[in-house]
Amino acid sequence: MAQRIKNLAVETLSKAWATLTRAEYDILRRDGKWQHHSRRSYDHGHAAAMLLINPATAHVLLTRQFRYPVHASGDSGWMLEACAGLLDDDDPTSAIIREAIEETGHRPTGVVHLYDAYMSPGSLTEKLSLFVGHYDDQTQEGTGGGLAEEGEDIEIVELGFAEALEMIQSGDIIDAKTIMLLQWAALNRPELLN
């Protein structure tokens, strides 16, 4: 494919917890005409998320914490989610195991990488690595709840798998990564529905 982007110029608008940039560029449209674009993107690094499943009980372990952007959009902000976090300097597998321990107190077993996805490619550079792992009474090694020094105050919520799926329909689970992981499990782990 011929070069379809030219005259790219990127300006940093803000650099705090993350970097906000403005990009100006010309793009070659499919009709053969060049069009100027101005876009902003937000970069805070890549992340990982994991659905923790107890295969013996058909339960999942989720977290609940306050998310200001969700609150600012008019919802309550108290999100029920799969455990997740930024990679920082770790590879995705190491990062999600670290986050599972910090958030839930469990060191997961049987951790499998499922796929990677961009959650909001129109504005975020974040690529999310999605995993599934197991937990039970033997995997607990701490209390979880997140890191207070990072402002985290995370509630651990254990639900039956079927109940968690129903919470997507009821609107009680509205987090995209969690919906994707629960739907993956519904398609690939049908024994959880019995």
N, C-alpha and C positions, 0 to 999 in steps of 0.2 A: 504494500500500500504506500502510495506516495506520501511525502511529508504533508500533514494536514494542519500543523500548528506552526505559527511563525510569530516573530516579534514578541516573544514572551518576556515580560518584565514582572518581577515579584518584589513587593514592598512589605516589610514587617510593620504591622499596625500596633501590635501589643505582644509583650512577652512576659507573662507572669507564670501562672501554673501551667499554661500552655501557650502556644504561639498562634496568633491570628495574623494571617497575611492577606494581601490583596494581589491578585494576579491580573494583569492586562495582557491579552493576546489576540491574535487573529486566527480564525479557524476556517478551513476550507469546507464549505457545506457540500452535501451530496449533489446539489444542483450546479456545482462548479464555481460558485461565487464565494468570495472571502467576506467574513463577517467579524466585526470586533466584539470581544467579550470582556467583561470585567466581573471577576468572581472573588469571593472571599472563602478562605478555608481555615479550619481550626485544627491544629495538630497538638495532641497531648500524648502521642505514642500509641503503640499497638497494645492490645489487651487479650485476655483469655477468659473463658467462662466454662463452668462445668455443671452438669446435672448430676447430683449425687443420688444414687438409687440404692435402696436396701432390697436386694432380690428376694430375700427370705420372707419379707413382710409386704412387698409391693408398695413401699413408701418412698417418698422423695424428701430430700432435705433442702429447703429453700431459706432465703434470708429476707428480712424486711428492714428497710432503712429509708430515711427521708432523702428525696431527690428534689432539690430546689427547682431545676428547670421544669419538671413535671408539675410542681405546685404553681409555678409562674404561668403555665399553660392552662390552668383552671382545674386540674385534677388535684386530689388530696396531697400527692407527693410521697405518700408512704407506699413504696413499691415492694411488691413481693417478687423476688428474683432468684435465679440461680446464682451461686457464688461466682464472683468475677473480680478482676483487677487488672491493672496495667502490668505490662511485662517488666518495666524498669530495665535492668540490665540482664534479665534472665531470658532463657528460651521459653517458648509457650508452655511446655510441659512442666518445667520447674516452677514457672510463675503461677500456674493454676494450682499446683500442689501447695505452694506457699500460701496462696489466697484461701484455699479450702481450710487449711489449718487455722489461719488468722480469723476467718469469718465464722466457721462452723465448729472448730475444735477437732475435726476429724482429719486424719491422714488417709486419703482415699486409696483404695486398692483397685486393680484391674483398670487403670486409667487408659482410655483409648481416645486418640485424636479423631474427630469425625470429619471436620471440614473447616475452612476459613471463609469469612464473609465480611464484606463492607456493610456496616449497618446504616449509614447515611451518607452515601458517596457524593451527594450534591454539596456537602459542606464539611464533612469530617474526613481526615486522612486515616482514621483508625481502622485497622483490619483486626477482626476478632477471630481468634482461634477457639473453636468449640469442641468440648470434650464431654465424655461420660465417664463416671467412676462409681465405685461401690463404697458403701459405708455400712457399719454394723456396730454392735457393742464393743468389738475388739479394736476398732479403728480410732476410737476417741482417745485423744491425748491432751486435750485442753478444753477450756470453756468456750472458746470462740468469742464472738461479739465484735471483732475488729480491733483496730488499734486506736486507743483514745487519743494518742498524740497526733494522729492523722484526722481527728474529728469524727471517727467512726463510732457509732452506737448501734450495733446490728443485732436484731432479734433473730433467733434461729427458729424456723417453723417447719415441723415435720407433718407431712400430709400423705394420705393415701393417694396413689397415683391417679386413680379414677377421679377423685375429688379435685386434684390439681388440674386435670384436663377440663373438668366442668367449670373451673374458675376462669378459664380463657373465655368460654361462652358467656359467663355472667359478667365479665368485665373486671373481675377482681385481680386477674393477672393480665397486665397490659404491657409488660416489658417484652420487646421483640426477641431478645436472645433466649429468654425463658420459654416463650411460646415456641420458638424454633426447636429448642431442645426437647420439650415435652412432646411436640408432634413427631420428632425423630423417634423418640422412645415408643410412641403409640404405633408407629409403622414398623419398627424394628425389634421391639421387645413386647410382643403381644401377650406373653405370659403375665405381664404386669396388670392386664385388664381382667384377668380371671379371678 
